[in-house]
Amino acid sequence: MTAGLPMAVPEQELPPRIRIHEVGARDGLQNEKTVVPTEVKSEFIHRLAHAGLTTIEATSLVRPDRVPQLADAERLFPLLGDLKGVALPVLVPNARGLERAMALGVRRIAVFASATESFAKANLNRTVDESLAMFAPVVARAREDRMHVRGYLSMCFGDPWEGPVPIHQVVRIAKALLDLGCDELSLGDTIGVATPGHVQTLLSELNEEGVPTNALGVHFHDTYGQALANTLAALQHGVTTVDSSAGGLGGCPFARSATGNLATEDLVWMLDGLGVETGVDLGRLTATSVWLADQLGRPSPSRTVTALSHKE
């Protein structure tokens, strides 16, 4: 398999380089119907690092009965100790999750909040404000230990129960997460209903309310085929952190209408063509997703993986 490359035609208004926050090993594999062996997860993460990804979300320290696919966090994380220079954040749901993370020597964590009451109830069995109150001591303790803290904010554009989400509602909760002490905030289009104008309006409103663009990342799902268009809109606004999932794996186990994440290969293909640096070797990344698809017993949904893996 030989990976082709698009012709680079730079656009001057875009950032020269972006950081990809790879979520396939956590957000992707948590949705698999069967449990992926720990050794396969470890090799997947190592292959992603070898392809040039420098931020790879490794796992989630949630209750095993809630997300059994990630119940092996304590076995997986020690297998990644040889990955020097690679950030390996883990998702923690509460104080107990943070304790587990600290015991493992984790240095970067993420908390997962919702912009809507319905999803907060479905995901955390709490109201939005109760969720923020739960996260407050978690973030504070992590910061005391000099951990990097990422805040995920889900349902920023639409909710399967509530419909379109008012922008002022998203802004309020985004500011609250940053006020708690989060270092960065990932804006999630959990069910993939965002469009580029909506993306740029939300980013502008956040800026007007004092949230700097350099504190923001974006996390798009491709339910309606808008993930790349929405990413480009965010980049044109100055965003330099983009979440994606190798092979387009993932969705959300608590929102059935949430289909796959933006595929990292599709993102890299577009950015290579725009002359935006990522540090990612597309050939190695594509080979990794082909390998994982074989492990999972089904083809990758990524269009770029499909195209490149069939080249002579």
Summary of the structure (lengths in Angstrom):
residues: 312
radius of gyration: 18.1
end to end distance: 6.7
largest distance: 55.2
contacts: 1105
relative contact order: 0.17
helix: 46%
strand: 16%
